[in-house]
């Protein structure tokens, strides 16, 4: 079944930059000699290691247990020996704990048993047990998202993949259609809903056509407009429902899951496979052999870039997509569960302009899909008035899509201001709580 989408009237029109990898099948990268698996690769509390240096581990073996209700189990992505449990810097410069495993190249695995009785309760427990998190970028523990406190009646699948360059979700929809379809239906069963929507941008007509043939799934072709894949806008485009400010999708009766998450659910239920590897896109003008790769969790960016080849024109390495991704200074950073892309961009693909004062043109406000005043957020943050950024700029409602910074003629670092303001407000809340 297919219906027309409700349009996204703000945001920005972007060149999708997907041609380099769109037609390239997924290939498995050879596992590296060592992996460094982060304990903080999901929203919530870091997982607690259950192994120590010298322990032998198998691929798919639990190496860290979820700590608390908002956390996620973590599994080894290779077989071998634990070299160390140590502290390192992550892609954002924060300190985190890592389990470093020396790969024995034997590829010995120990998965969970395939799920025999596929009931709502059993699927939910398997999602929790397998350490599945949202693979669209946020890495929110999927079990928590699948057990909302308010009643829901609709599952919305995100097949938009609106970030430029990235094609890993598209390749899953093309190559693993039957498995993905089953994973979607398992998610609906676990939620107890019979309304299923999938939003797919119009630059993927083959995927739209295939899903439109499914009677139990409403397929919604989405206009190519960024950030069409954000939860609130996807829900509105597919269902016409609006998520109130400060509320969650469940408050609009919906749960949103990414296509890669649905595929991970299929693997966990049918194969007993925990989440320890994922497909990501390696692209950018400086990449000699752009690819869609199946990569073990904890693989160093340097290893992936060497495998694909990066020439001297590389001016920036980006973890994720160019709009919401993070520029990394150290190629020793490793992949996490939610790493969807690795870009090596040339100078022509980046903008190193020095920011100048705001010219009050209002372009950022016109582009903002959340109807905020990004220039006010930046102004108050730069003046260290973080409560002003909250009260007058609406920073807590910002989804950090980067549309404002993209259109800003003064090249203001608005997204950085947003993240700083949110961090300072969290610090203030913690201090006041004491």
NORKAWO-V548514 format. One record per pair of residues at least 12 apart in sequence whose ideal C-beta (glycine too) atoms are under 8 Angstrom apart, sorted by the first residue. I is the first residue (numbers start at 1). J is the second residue. D is the distance in whole Angstrom. If there is no record, write none. Layout:
# NORKAWO-V548514
[[I J D] [I J D]]
This chain:
# NORKAWO-V548514
[[1 212 7] [1 214 7] [1 215 6] [1 217 7] [1 218 5] [1 219 7] [2 208 7] [2 212 4] [2 218 7] [2 219 5] [2 220 7] [2 221 7] [3 218 6] [3 219 8] [3 220 6] [4 220 8] [4 221 8] [5 199 7] [5 220 5] [5 221 6] [5 222 5] [5 223 7] [5 237 4] [5 238 7] [6 236 6] [6 237 5] [6 238 8] [6 240 5] [7 223 6] [7 237 7] [8 222 8] [8 223 7] [8 225 5] [8 228 6] [8 233 5] [8 236 8] [8 237 6] [8 369 7] [10 366 7] [10 367 6] [10 368 6] [10 369 4] [10 371 7] [10 403 7] [11 225 5] [11 226 5] [11 227 6] [11 228 7] [11 233 8] [11 367 7] [11 369 5] [11 401 7] [11 403 5] [12 225 7] [12 226 5] [12 367 5] [12 403 5] [12 406 5] [12 407 6] [13 224 7] [13 225 6] [13 226 7] [14 162 8] [14 164 5] [14 226 5] [14 323 8] [14 406 8] [15 164 7] [16 164 5] [16 165 8] [16 203 6] [16 224 7] [17 164 4] [17 165 5] [17 283 7] [17 322 8] [18 164 7] [18 165 7] [18 166 7] [18 167 5] [18 170 7] [18 203 7] [20 165 8] [20 283 5] [20 287 8] [20 290 4] [21 165 8] [21 167 5] [21 281 5] [21 282 8] [21 283 5] [21 290 5] [21 291 7] [21 292 6] [22 167 5] [22 170 6] [24 167 8] [24 171 8] [24 290 7] [24 291 6] [24 292 5] [25 171 7] [25 175 6] [25 292 7] [26 168 8] [26 171 5] [26 172 8] [26 175 6] [26 279 5] [26 292 5] [26 293 7] [26 294 6] [27 291 6] [27 292 7] [27 293 6] [27 294 7] [28 293 7] [28 294 4] [29 293 5] [29 294 7] [29 295 5] [29 296 8] [29 299 7] [29 304 7] [29 307 6] [30 307 8] [31 77 7] [31 78 5] [31 103 6] [31 105 8] [31 107 8] [31 296 5] [31 299 8] [32 103 7] [32 296 7] [32 299 5] [32 300 7] [32 303 5] [33 102 7] [33 103 5] [34 83 7] [34 100 6] [34 101 7] [34 102 5] [34 103 6] [35 76 8] [35 77 5] [35 78 6] [35 100 7] [35 101 5] [35 103 7] [35 296 6] [35 297 7] [35 298 3] [35 299 6] [35 334 7] [36 88 7] [36 98 5] [36 99 8] [36 100 5] [36 298 5] [36 300 7] [36 334 5] [37 63 7] [37 64 8] [37 74 6] [37 76 7] [37 77 7] [37 98 6] [37 99 5] [37 100 8] [37 101 7] [37 297 6] [37 298 4] [37 334 8] [38 90 6] [38 96 5] [38 97 8] [38 98 5] [38 298 7] [38 334 7] [38 336 6] [39 64 5] [39 74 7] [39 96 6] [39 97 4] [39 98 7] [39 99 7] [40 90 7] [40 94 8] [40 96 4] [40 97 7] [41 72 8] [41 74 7] [41 133 8] [41 139 6] [41 297 8] [41 336 4] [41 337 5] [41 338 7] [42 71 7] [42 72 4] [42 133 5] [42 139 5] [42 140 7] [42 141 6] [42 337 7] [42 338 8] [43 70 7] [43 133 8] [43 138 6] [43 139 6] [43 140 5] [43 141 7] [44 68 7] [44 69 8] [44 70 3] [44 71 5] [44 72 7] [44 140 8] [44 141 6] [44 144 8] [45 66 8] [45 67 5] [45 68 5] [45 70 7] [45 71 5] [46 67 7] [46 71 7] [46 96 7] [46 97 6] [47 64 4] [47 65 6] [47 66 6] [47 67 6] [47 71 6] [47 72 6] [47 73 6] [47 74 5] [48 64 6] [48 65 6] [48 67 5] [49 63 6] [49 64 5] [49 85 5] [49 97 7] [49 99 6] [50 62 6] [50 63 6] [50 64 6] [50 65 5] [51 63 5] [51 64 8] [51 82 5] [51 85 7] [51 99 6] [52 82 6] [52 85 6] [53 82 5] [53 83 6] [53 84 5] [53 85 7] [54 81 7] [54 82 6] [55 81 7] [55 82 5] [56 80 8] [56 81 6] [56 82 8] [57 76 5] [57 79 7] [57 80 7] [57 81 7] [57 82 6] [57 101 6] [58 76 7] [58 79 5] [58 108 5] [58 109 6] [58 110 4] [59 76 6] [59 77 6] [59 78 6] [59 79 5] [59 107 6] [59 108 7] [59 109 4] [59 110 7] [59 276 7] [60 75 6] [60 76 7] [60 109 5] [60 110 5] [60 111 5] [60 112 8] [60 273 7] [60 274 6] [60 276 6] [61 75 6] [61 76 5] [61 110 5] [62 74 8] [62 75 6] [62 274 8] [63 75 6] [63 76 5] [63 82 8] [63 99 5] [63 101 8] [64 99 7] [66 128 8] [66 131 7] [66 141 8] [69 144 7] [70 141 6] [70 144 6] [71 141 7] [72 131 5] [72 132 7] [72 133 5] [72 141 5] [72 143 8] [72 337 8] [73 128 8] [73 129 7] [73 130 7] [73 131 4] [73 274 7] [74 99 8] [74 131 6] [74 297 8] [75 131 6] [75 274 4] [75 275 7] [75 276 4] [75 297 8] [76 99 8] [76 101 6] [76 276 7] [77 101 8] [77 276 4] [77 277 6] [77 296 4] [77 297 4] [77 298 6] [77 299 8] [78 101 6] [78 103 4] [78 104 8] [78 107 8] [78 296 6] [79 103 7] [79 104 6] [79 106 5] [79 107 6] [79 108 4] [79 109 7] [80 101 5] [80 102 5] [80 103 5] [80 104 4] [80 105 8] [80 106 8] [81 101 7] [81 102 5] [81 104 7] [82 99 6] [82 100 7] [82 101 6] [82 102 8] [83 100 4] [83 101 7] [83 102 5] [84 99 8] [84 100 5] [85 97 7] [85 98 7] [85 99 5] [85 100 8] [86 98 6] [86 100 6] [89 330 7] [89 333 8] [90 333 7] [91 319 5] [91 326 6] [91 328 5] [91 333 5] [91 336 8] [92 326 6] [98 298 8] [98 334 8] [101 298 7] [111 271 7] [111 272 4] [111 273 5] [111 274 7] [112 126 7] [112 129 7] [112 130 7] [112 268 7] [112 272 4] [112 273 8] [112 274 6] [113 272 5] [114 269 7] [114 270 6] [114 271 6] [114 272 5] [115 268 8] [115 269 5] [115 270 7] [115 272 7] [118 186 7] [118 189 7] [118 269 6] [119 189 8] [120 189 6] [120 190 5] [120 192 6] [123 186 5] [123 189 6] [123 190 4] [123 265 8] [123 269 6] [124 143 6] [124 146 6] [124 147 7] [124 190 5] [126 268 5] [126 269 6] [127 142 5] [127 143 5] [127 146 6] [127 190 7] [127 265 6] [127 268 7] [128 141 8] [128 143 4] [129 268 8] [129 274 8] [130 264 7] [130 268 4] [130 273 7] [130 274 4] [130 275 6] [131 274 6] [131 275 5] [131 276 8] [131 337 8] [132 261 7] [132 264 5] [132 265 6] [132 268 6] [132 275 5] [133 261 8] [133 275 7] [133 337 5] [133 338 6] [134 257 7] [134 258 6] [134 261 6] [134 338 7] [135 258 5] [135 260 4] [135 261 5] [135 264 7] [135 278 6] [135 337 7] [135 338 6] [135 340 7] [136 158 6] [136 229 7] [136 258 3] [136 260 7] [136 261 7] [136 338 8] [136 340 8] [137 320 7] [137 324 6] [137 338 6] [137 340 7] [138 338 7] [139 336 7] [139 337 6] [139 338 4] [142 257 7] [142 261 6] [142 265 7] [145 255 6] [145 257 7] [146 187 7] [146 190 6] [146 191 6] [146 255 7] [148 248 7] [148 250 4] [148 255 6] [149 250 7] [150 250 5] [150 251 6] [150 253 8] [151 253 7] [152 191 6] [152 193 6] [152 250 5] [152 253 5] [152 254 6] [152 255 5] [153 193 5] [153 195 6] [153 253 5] [154 193 6] [154 195 4] [154 196 8] [154 197 6] [154 239 6] [154 253 6] [154 254 5] [154 255 8] [155 184 7] [155 187 6] [155 188 5] [155 191 6] [155 193 5] [155 195 7] [155 196 5] [155 197 7] [155 254 7] [155 255 6] [155 257 7] [156 197 5] [156 198 8] [156 199 7] [156 234 6] [156 235 6] [156 238 5] [156 239 7] [156 249 8] [156 254 5] [156 255 7] [156 256 5] [156 257 8] [157 184 6] [157 187 8] [157 196 7] [157 197 7] [157 198 4] [157 199 7] [157 217 8] [157 256 8] [157 257 6] [157 258 8] [157 259 6] [157 262 6] [158 199 6] [158 229 5] [158 231 8] [158 234 6] [158 256 6] [158 257 7] [158 258 5] [158 259 7] [159 173 6] [159 198 5] [159 199 6] [159 200 4] [159 201 8] [159 204 7] [159 207 7] [159 211 8] [159 259 5] [160 199 5] [160 200 7] [160 201 5] [160 222 6] [160 228 5] [160 229 4] [160 234 6] [161 201 7] [161 204 8] [161 229 7] [162 201 6] [162 224 8] [162 225 8] [162 226 5] [162 227 6] [162 228 5] [162 229 4] [163 226 8] [163 229 7] [163 320 7] [163 321 3] [163 322 7] [163 323 6] [163 324 7] [163 325 8] [163 340 8] [163 341 7] [164 321 6] [164 322 6] [164 323 7] [165 281 6] [165 283 5] [165 284 7] [165 321 6] [165 322 6] [165 341 6] [165 343 6] [166 281 5] [166 283 8] [166 321 5] [166 340 6] [166 341 5] [167 281 5] [167 283 8] [167 292 6] [168 260 7] [168 278 8] [168 279 4] [168 280 5] [168 281 5] [168 292 6] [168 340 6] [168 341 7] [169 258 7] [169 259 5] [169 260 6] [169 340 8] [170 204 6] [170 207 7] [171 279 7] [171 292 5] [172 259 6] [172 260 6] [172 263 5] [172 279 6] [173 200 8] [173 204 7] [173 207 5] [173 210 8] [173 259 6] [174 206 7] [174 207 7] [176 263 6] [177 210 6] [179 263 6] [179 266 5] [179 267 8] [179 270 8] [180 259 6] [180 262 6] [180 263 5] [180 266 7] [181 214 7] [181 217 8] [182 266 5] [182 270 7] [183 262 4] [183 263 5] [183 264 7] [183 265 4] [183 266 3] [183 267 8] [183 269 8] [184 196 6] [184 198 7] [184 217 7] [184 262 5] [185 216 8] [186 262 8] [186 265 5] [186 266 7] [186 269 5] [187 257 6] [187 262 6] [187 265 6] [191 255 6] [193 255 8] [194 216 7] [195 218 7] [196 216 6] [196 217 5] [196 218 7] [197 217 7] [197 218 5] [197 219 8] [197 220 6] [197 238 4] [197 239 6] [198 211 5] [198 217 6] [198 218 7] [198 219 6] [198 220 7] [198 238 8] [198 259 8] [199 220 5] [199 222 5] [199 228 7] [199 229 8] [199 234 5] [199 237 6] [199 238 5] [200 219 7] [200 220 7] [200 221 6] [200 222 6] [201 221 8] [201 222 5] [201 223 8] [201 224 5] [201 228 6] [202 221 5] [202 222 7] [202 223 7] [202 224 6] [203 224 6] [208 221 5] [218 238 7] [220 237 6] [220 238 5] [222 234 8] [222 237 6] [226 323 6] [226 401 7] [226 403 7] [227 323 7] [227 324 8] [227 369 6] [227 399 7] [227 401 4] [227 403 7] [230 369 7] [230 399 5] [230 401 6] [231 243 7] [231 249 5] [231 256 5] [232 249 7] [232 370 8] [232 399 7] [233 369 6] [234 256 6] [235 249 6] [235 252 6] [235 254 5] [235 256 7] [239 252 8] [239 254 7] [241 253 7] [241 254 7] [245 397 5] [246 396 7] [246 397 7] [260 278 7] [260 279 7] [260 340 8] [264 278 8] [275 297 8] [275 337 6] [276 296 7] [276 297 5] [277 294 6] [277 295 6] [277 296 5] [277 297 6] [278 294 7] [278 295 7] [278 297 7] [278 335 8] [278 337 7] [278 339 7] [278 340 8] [279 292 6] [279 293 7] [279 294 5] [279 295 8] [280 292 7] [280 293 6] [280 295 6] [280 335 7] [280 339 5] [280 340 6] [280 341 6] [280 342 6] [281 293 8] [281 340 7] [281 341 5] [281 342 7] [282 304 6] [282 305 7] [282 308 5] [282 341 7] [282 342 5] [282 343 8] [282 344 8] [283 341 7] [283 343 6] [284 314 8] [284 318 8] [284 343 4] [284 344 4] [284 345 5] [284 346 7] [284 349 7] [285 313 7] [285 344 8] [285 345 6] [285 346 4] [285 348 7] [285 349 5] [286 310 5] [286 311 5] [286 313 5] [286 314 4] [286 315 7] [286 344 4] [286 345 6] [286 346 5] [287 305 8] [287 308 5] [287 309 7] [287 310 6] [287 343 8] [287 344 5] [288 308 7] [288 309 3] [288 310 7] [288 311 6] [289 308 5] [289 309 5] [290 308 7] [291 308 6] [293 307 8] [293 308 8] [295 335 6] [295 339 8] [296 335 8] [297 335 6] [297 336 7] [297 337 6] [298 334 5] [298 335 7] [299 334 6] [299 335 5] [300 331 7] [300 332 6] [300 333 7] [300 334 5] [301 317 7] [301 319 7] [301 328 7] [301 331 5] [301 332 7] [301 333 5] [301 334 7] [301 335 7] [301 342 6] [302 331 4] [302 332 6] [304 335 7] [304 342 6] [305 317 7] [305 331 6] [305 342 7] [305 344 6] [310 344 5] [313 346 5] [313 347 7] [314 344 5] [314 345 7] [314 346 7] [315 345 6] [315 346 6] [315 347 4] [315 349 8] [315 350 5] [315 352 8] [316 343 8] [316 344 8] [316 345 5] [316 349 8] [316 350 5] [317 331 6] [317 342 7] [317 343 7] [317 344 6] [317 345 8] [318 341 8] [318 342 7] [318 343 4] [318 345 6] [319 333 7] [319 339 7] [319 341 8] [319 342 7] [320 339 7] [320 340 6] [320 341 5] [320 343 8] [321 340 7] [321 341 6] [321 343 7] [322 343 6] [322 345 7] [322 349 8] [323 401 6] [323 402 4] [323 403 8] [323 406 7] [324 400 6] [324 401 6] [324 402 6] [325 341 7] [325 343 7] [351 411 7] [353 411 4] [354 411 7] [355 410 6] [355 411 5] [355 412 5] [355 413 6] [356 410 5] [356 411 7] [357 410 6] [358 375 6] [358 378 7] [358 379 7] [358 410 6] [358 412 6] [359 409 6] [359 410 6] [360 375 7] [361 409 6] [362 375 7] [363 407 5] [363 408 6] [363 409 7] [364 403 8] [364 404 4] [364 405 8] [364 407 6] [364 408 6] [364 412 8] [364 414 6] [365 404 8] [366 407 8] [367 403 4] [367 404 6] [367 406 7] [367 407 5] [368 403 6] [368 404 6] [369 399 7] [369 401 6] [369 403 6] [370 394 7] [370 397 5] [370 398 6] [370 399 6] [372 393 6] [372 394 4] [372 395 8] [372 397 6] [372 398 6] [373 392 7] [373 393 5] [373 394 7] [374 393 7] [374 398 8] [374 404 4] [374 414 5] [374 418 8] [375 412 8] [375 414 8] [376 388 8] [376 389 7] [376 392 5] [376 393 4] [377 389 5] [377 393 3] [377 394 7] [377 395 5] [377 398 7] [377 414 7] [377 417 6] [377 418 6] [377 421 6] [378 393 8] [378 412 5] [378 413 8] [378 414 5] [378 417 4] [379 393 8] [380 392 7] [380 393 6] [380 421 7] [381 395 8] [381 417 4] [381 418 8] [381 420 6] [381 421 4] [382 417 7] [384 424 8] [386 421 5] [386 424 4] [386 425 5] [386 428 7] [387 425 7] [387 428 8] [389 417 8] [389 421 4] [389 425 8] [390 421 7] [390 425 6] [393 421 8] [395 418 6] [395 421 5] [395 422 6] [395 425 7] [396 422 7] [396 425 7] [398 418 5] [398 422 8] [400 415 6] [400 418 6] [400 419 7] [402 415 5]]
